[in-house]
Amino acid sequence: MAIRNIVQIGDDVLRKKCRSQLNFDDRLAIVLDDMADTMYKAEGVGLAAPQIGILRRFCVVDVGDGLLELVNPVIDSASGKQIGEEGCLSIPDRYEEVERPFKVTVHAQDRHGKPIKIKAEGFQARAICHEIDHLDGILYIDRVKKK
């Protein structure tokens, strides 16, 4: 496993929409492993492919309930709302209040291409929404609640 460089705000890659991941091979597995290692070393709870310079639709999330690897994730449903502070490994030392759904249901694929369905709420739902936003070129600062 390797620690990857995390792309910082100002890099155009963070504002681009990612393409679907079509190949489920050893190369994807290596990148997912590297992303998890990078996220843990940086003490984050999520990391999306564009944050390491890859414009593909996959991310990793771990809010303390175990590692989730989401390839080609899509939010099927969202309900409720929560407002809380968010930060981002690509935007160091900045935290803002953001409104997110309280519950989400997401379908995705695992590293082997097998379909998976995740039901998340609270902080895990927030983290998943944050990472999926990255796949569409959206940063949490775009969703900051106006005061």
Contacts in CASP RR format, 6 or more apart in sequence:
PFRMAT RR
TARGET T0000
AUTHOR 0000-0000-0000
METHOD contacts of the structure
MODEL  1
MAIRNIVQIGDDVLRKKCRSQLNFDDRLAIVLDDMADTMYKAEGVGLAAP
QIGILRRFCVVDVGDGLLELVNPVIDSASGKQIGEEGCLSIPDRYEEVER
PFKVTVHAQDRHGKPIKIKAEGFQARAICHEIDHLDGILYIDRVKKK
1 33 0 8 1.000
1 34 0 8 1.000
1 36 0 8 1.000
1 37 0 8 1.000
2 34 0 8 1.000
2 37 0 8 1.000
3 34 0 8 1.000
3 37 0 8 1.000
3 38 0 8 1.000
3 41 0 8 1.000
4 34 0 8 1.000
4 35 0 8 1.000
4 38 0 8 1.000
4 52 0 8 1.000
5 52 0 8 1.000
6 38 0 8 1.000
6 42 0 8 1.000
6 47 0 8 1.000
6 51 0 8 1.000
6 52 0 8 1.000
6 89 0 8 1.000
6 90 0 8 1.000
7 13 0 8 1.000
7 14 0 8 1.000
7 50 0 8 1.000
7 51 0 8 1.000
7 52 0 8 1.000
7 53 0 8 1.000
7 90 0 8 1.000
8 90 0 8 1.000
8 91 0 8 1.000
8 92 0 8 1.000
9 90 0 8 1.000
9 91 0 8 1.000
9 139 0 8 1.000
11 53 0 8 1.000
13 50 0 8 1.000
13 53 0 8 1.000
13 55 0 8 1.000
14 50 0 8 1.000
14 51 0 8 1.000
14 90 0 8 1.000
14 134 0 8 1.000
14 137 0 8 1.000
14 139 0 8 1.000
15 137 0 8 1.000
15 139 0 8 1.000
16 50 0 8 1.000
16 55 0 8 1.000
16 137 0 8 1.000
17 135 0 8 1.000
17 136 0 8 1.000
17 137 0 8 1.000
18 49 0 8 1.000
18 50 0 8 1.000
18 55 0 8 1.000
18 56 0 8 1.000
18 57 0 8 1.000
18 135 0 8 1.000
18 136 0 8 1.000
18 137 0 8 1.000
19 55 0 8 1.000
19 56 0 8 1.000
19 57 0 8 1.000
20 56 0 8 1.000
20 57 0 8 1.000
20 72 0 8 1.000
21 28 0 8 1.000
21 56 0 8 1.000
21 57 0 8 1.000
21 58 0 8 1.000
21 71 0 8 1.000
21 72 0 8 1.000
21 109 0 8 1.000
24 71 0 8 1.000
24 109 0 8 1.000
24 111 0 8 1.000
24 112 0 8 1.000
24 113 0 8 1.000
28 58 0 8 1.000
28 71 0 8 1.000
28 111 0 8 1.000
29 111 0 8 1.000
31 49 0 8 1.000
31 52 0 8 1.000
31 54 0 8 1.000
31 58 0 8 1.000
32 58 0 8 1.000
32 60 0 8 1.000
32 69 0 8 1.000
32 111 0 8 1.000
34 52 0 8 1.000
35 47 0 8 1.000
35 49 0 8 1.000
35 52 0 8 1.000
35 59 0 8 1.000
35 60 0 8 1.000
36 47 0 8 1.000
36 60 0 8 1.000
36 62 0 8 1.000
36 67 0 8 1.000
36 69 0 8 1.000
38 47 0 8 1.000
38 52 0 8 1.000
39 45 0 8 1.000
39 46 0 8 1.000
39 47 0 8 1.000
39 60 0 8 1.000
39 62 0 8 1.000
39 89 0 8 1.000
40 62 0 8 1.000
42 89 0 8 1.000
44 89 0 8 1.000
45 61 0 8 1.000
45 62 0 8 1.000
45 63 0 8 1.000
45 64 0 8 1.000
45 123 0 8 1.000
45 127 0 8 1.000
46 59 0 8 1.000
46 60 0 8 1.000
46 61 0 8 1.000
46 62 0 8 1.000
46 89 0 8 1.000
46 127 0 8 1.000
46 130 0 8 1.000
46 131 0 8 1.000
47 59 0 8 1.000
47 60 0 8 1.000
47 89 0 8 1.000
47 131 0 8 1.000
48 58 0 8 1.000
48 59 0 8 1.000
48 131 0 8 1.000
48 132 0 8 1.000
48 134 0 8 1.000
48 135 0 8 1.000
49 55 0 8 1.000
49 56 0 8 1.000
49 57 0 8 1.000
49 58 0 8 1.000
49 59 0 8 1.000
49 134 0 8 1.000
49 135 0 8 1.000
50 134 0 8 1.000
50 135 0 8 1.000
50 137 0 8 1.000
51 89 0 8 1.000
51 90 0 8 1.000
51 134 0 8 1.000
57 71 0 8 1.000
57 72 0 8 1.000
57 73 0 8 1.000
57 135 0 8 1.000
58 69 0 8 1.000
58 70 0 8 1.000
58 71 0 8 1.000
58 72 0 8 1.000
58 73 0 8 1.000
58 135 0 8 1.000
59 69 0 8 1.000
59 70 0 8 1.000
59 73 0 8 1.000
59 131 0 8 1.000
59 132 0 8 1.000
59 134 0 8 1.000
59 135 0 8 1.000
60 67 0 8 1.000
60 68 0 8 1.000
60 69 0 8 1.000
60 70 0 8 1.000
60 131 0 8 1.000
61 67 0 8 1.000
61 68 0 8 1.000
61 70 0 8 1.000
61 124 0 8 1.000
61 127 0 8 1.000
61 128 0 8 1.000
61 131 0 8 1.000
62 68 0 8 1.000
63 123 0 8 1.000
63 124 0 8 1.000
63 127 0 8 1.000
65 124 0 8 1.000
68 118 0 8 1.000
68 128 0 8 1.000
69 110 0 8 1.000
69 111 0 8 1.000
70 106 0 8 1.000
70 108 0 8 1.000
70 116 0 8 1.000
70 118 0 8 1.000
70 128 0 8 1.000
70 131 0 8 1.000
70 132 0 8 1.000
71 108 0 8 1.000
71 109 0 8 1.000
71 110 0 8 1.000
71 111 0 8 1.000
71 113 0 8 1.000
72 108 0 8 1.000
72 109 0 8 1.000
73 106 0 8 1.000
73 107 0 8 1.000
73 108 0 8 1.000
73 128 0 8 1.000
73 131 0 8 1.000
73 132 0 8 1.000
73 135 0 8 1.000
74 106 0 8 1.000
74 107 0 8 1.000
74 108 0 8 1.000
75 104 0 8 1.000
75 105 0 8 1.000
75 106 0 8 1.000
75 128 0 8 1.000
75 129 0 8 1.000
75 132 0 8 1.000
76 105 0 8 1.000
76 106 0 8 1.000
76 107 0 8 1.000
76 117 0 8 1.000
77 103 0 8 1.000
77 104 0 8 1.000
77 105 0 8 1.000
78 101 0 8 1.000
78 103 0 8 1.000
78 104 0 8 1.000
78 105 0 8 1.000
78 125 0 8 1.000
78 129 0 8 1.000
79 101 0 8 1.000
79 102 0 8 1.000
79 103 0 8 1.000
79 104 0 8 1.000
80 101 0 8 1.000
80 102 0 8 1.000
80 103 0 8 1.000
81 99 0 8 1.000
81 100 0 8 1.000
81 101 0 8 1.000
81 102 0 8 1.000
82 99 0 8 1.000
82 100 0 8 1.000
82 101 0 8 1.000
82 102 0 8 1.000
82 122 0 8 1.000
82 125 0 8 1.000
82 126 0 8 1.000
83 97 0 8 1.000
83 98 0 8 1.000
83 99 0 8 1.000
83 100 0 8 1.000
83 145 0 8 1.000
84 97 0 8 1.000
84 98 0 8 1.000
84 99 0 8 1.000
84 100 0 8 1.000
84 126 0 8 1.000
85 95 0 8 1.000
85 96 0 8 1.000
85 97 0 8 1.000
85 98 0 8 1.000
86 95 0 8 1.000
86 96 0 8 1.000
86 97 0 8 1.000
86 98 0 8 1.000
86 126 0 8 1.000
86 130 0 8 1.000
86 140 0 8 1.000
87 94 0 8 1.000
87 95 0 8 1.000
87 96 0 8 1.000
87 140 0 8 1.000
88 94 0 8 1.000
88 130 0 8 1.000
88 139 0 8 1.000
88 140 0 8 1.000
88 141 0 8 1.000
90 139 0 8 1.000
91 139 0 8 1.000
91 140 0 8 1.000
91 141 0 8 1.000
94 141 0 8 1.000
96 140 0 8 1.000
96 141 0 8 1.000
96 144 0 8 1.000
96 145 0 8 1.000
97 144 0 8 1.000
97 145 0 8 1.000
98 126 0 8 1.000
98 140 0 8 1.000
98 143 0 8 1.000
98 144 0 8 1.000
98 145 0 8 1.000
99 143 0 8 1.000
99 145 0 8 1.000
100 125 0 8 1.000
100 126 0 8 1.000
100 129 0 8 1.000
100 130 0 8 1.000
100 143 0 8 1.000
101 125 0 8 1.000
101 129 0 8 1.000
102 121 0 8 1.000
102 122 0 8 1.000
102 125 0 8 1.000
103 119 0 8 1.000
103 120 0 8 1.000
103 121 0 8 1.000
103 122 0 8 1.000
103 125 0 8 1.000
104 118 0 8 1.000
104 119 0 8 1.000
104 120 0 8 1.000
104 121 0 8 1.000
104 125 0 8 1.000
104 128 0 8 1.000
104 129 0 8 1.000
105 117 0 8 1.000
105 118 0 8 1.000
105 119 0 8 1.000
105 120 0 8 1.000
106 117 0 8 1.000
106 118 0 8 1.000
106 120 0 8 1.000
106 128 0 8 1.000
106 132 0 8 1.000
107 115 0 8 1.000
107 116 0 8 1.000
107 117 0 8 1.000
107 118 0 8 1.000
108 115 0 8 1.000
108 116 0 8 1.000
108 118 0 8 1.000
109 115 0 8 1.000
109 116 0 8 1.000
110 116 0 8 1.000
118 128 0 8 1.000
120 128 0 8 1.000
130 140 0 8 1.000
133 139 0 8 1.000
133 140 0 8 1.000
133 142 0 8 1.000
133 143 0 8 1.000
END
